[in-house]
Amino acid sequence: MVRKLLLGSLGLVMLVCTVLTAAWMSLRAPATPAGRLLATSDAERYLLAAAREGETDIVQGLVKAGTPVEARDTRGFSPLILAAYHGHTRTVQALLDAGADACAGDSRGNTALMGAAFKGYADVVKLLSAQTCAVDQTNRLGQTALMFAVLFGRTEVADQLRHQGASPAVRDASGRSANDWARTQVPDAPVAPAGPTAQAR
């Protein structure tokens, strides 16, 4: 009796292992016309690539299929950061609608808003600056989106950010403010750096 029970239990364990192995192999198999699911790592790579290229329909399909919207590459870039950096407004909106975190930065703390400000994509900046993140959120060097905008001469974006409440007086780790960076870009910028003299006025 005991022997039969042991053999029965062993057979059940082997059956379960076989089923689990088959399920695992099916997940790792390439996609087929029948619609087999991609492995999570492959799906994440496809999502990141689609976001970078602005393939909004593919992004939406992958997210709907369960691919994590906060997937990351080796540099910490998320789909939202990549879409924003490359100026894909529709893709950015789709990712935000899917719950992408606009406040999350890459491995250096740079956010999607900072990337869009750096590149000068006003439409993308408009979407991202309307999110719940602090408009003066900083990266690991203490830099803000406004600093990127003024340093690279993105006047329209800089105006947008100021309208959203971005402060030109915030200072980064080097002690420079957006006003200082603006003077670096345009030597005769009319706004003086914040300091004791400016405060006295």
Helices and strands as residue ranges (DSSP letters): H 2-28, H 40-53, H 56-64, H 79-85, H 89-97, H 112-119, H 122-129, H 145-151, H 155-163, H 178-185, H 196-200
